[in-house]
Amino acid sequence: MRILVLGLGNDLLADDAIGILASRRLSPLVQGTADVQETSVAGLALLDFLIGYDRAIILDAVCTGRHAPGTILRLTPDDLAPAFSPSPHYSGLPEVLTLALEMALDVPKDIVILAVEVEDVTTLGGEMSVPVTKALDEIVQRVQTEIGV
């Protein structure tokens, strides 16, 4: 089974770095078990990363205001609301997966999203907040549990 761990975000934008930093920490820990990649792209560009894998674990920041910062949410694509956007470049994961299925692309059927509730995704060059920094070890451990390492 081909497994992808995909860290999303922007390591220049404070808490938005969590997915990227987690993937960097995970890479040597899961070598030989899963492929680890990181990206700051969104929308249809995510297809380039997902094609050819049986399973994907996506790591990202989420800012809902419904959970304490640092809370890790385990989601699936079915838990996500559609993203209404003026362009396919800004499509959300549900739209990207729907398009992949319509085009009969070989994308994972099993997708888990580990999203960390964050405080600050706008401060350019800022450090991650303390609660999000503390969540880094836990998200790494949870990915290892997800893939059995």
MOTASUL-V240964 format. One record per residue. N is the residue number from 1. SS is DSSP state (a for helix, b for strand, c for the rest). OMEGA is omega in whole degrees, -180 to 180 (999 if undefined). Layout:
BEGIN
n=(N/N)
ss=(SS/SS)
omega=(OMEGA/OMEGA)
END
This chain:
BEGIN
n=(1/2/3/4/5/6/7/8/9/10/11/12/13/14/15/16/17/18/19/20/21/22/23/24/25/26/27/28/29/30/31/32/33/34/35/36/37/38/39/40/41/42/43/44/45/46/47/48/49/50/51/52/53/54/55/56/57/58/59/60/61/62/63/64/65/66/67/68/69/70/71/72/73/74/75/76/77/78/79/80/81/82/83/84/85/86/87/88/89/90/91/92/93/94/95/96/97/98/99/100/101/102/103/104/105/106/107/108/109/110/111/112/113/114/115/116/117/118/119/120/121/122/123/124/125/126/127/128/129/130/131/132/133/134/135/136/137/138/139/140/141/142/143/144/145/146/147/148/149)
ss=(c/c/b/b/b/b/b/b/c/c/c/c/b/a/a/a/a/a/a/a/a/a/a/a/a/a/a/c/c/c/c/c/c/c/b/b/b/b/b/c/c/c/a/a/a/a/a/a/a/a/c/c/c/c/b/b/b/b/b/b/b/b/c/c/c/c/c/c/c/c/c/b/b/b/b/c/a/a/a/c/c/c/c/c/c/c/c/a/a/a/c/c/a/a/a/a/a/a/a/a/a/a/c/c/c/c/c/c/c/b/b/b/b/b/b/b/b/c/c/c/c/c/c/b/c/c/c/c/c/a/a/a/a/a/a/a/a/a/a/a/a/a/a/a/a/a/a/c/c)
omega=(178/-178/177/167/-174/178/180/175/-180/-175/174/-174/173/-175/180/-180/-170/-179/179/-177/177/-180/179/179/-177/-171/-180/-176/-177/-179/-179/179/-179/171/179/178/176/180/174/179/178/176/-175/180/178/179/-180/-179/-171/-175/175/-180/177/-176/177/172/-176/-179/-176/174/175/-178/-178/-175/-178/-178/176/176/-178/178/179/180/175/-175/169/178/179/179/-174/175/177/176/178/-175/-180/-175/177/179/-178/179/176/-179/178/180/179/-179/177/178/179/179/179/180/-180/177/-177/179/-178/173/-179/180/175/177/172/-175/180/175/-174/179/-168/177/-177/-177/-179/179/-178/176/175/178/-177/-179/-180/176/179/-180/-176/180/-178/-179/177/179/-180/176/179/177/-180/-176/175/178/999)
END
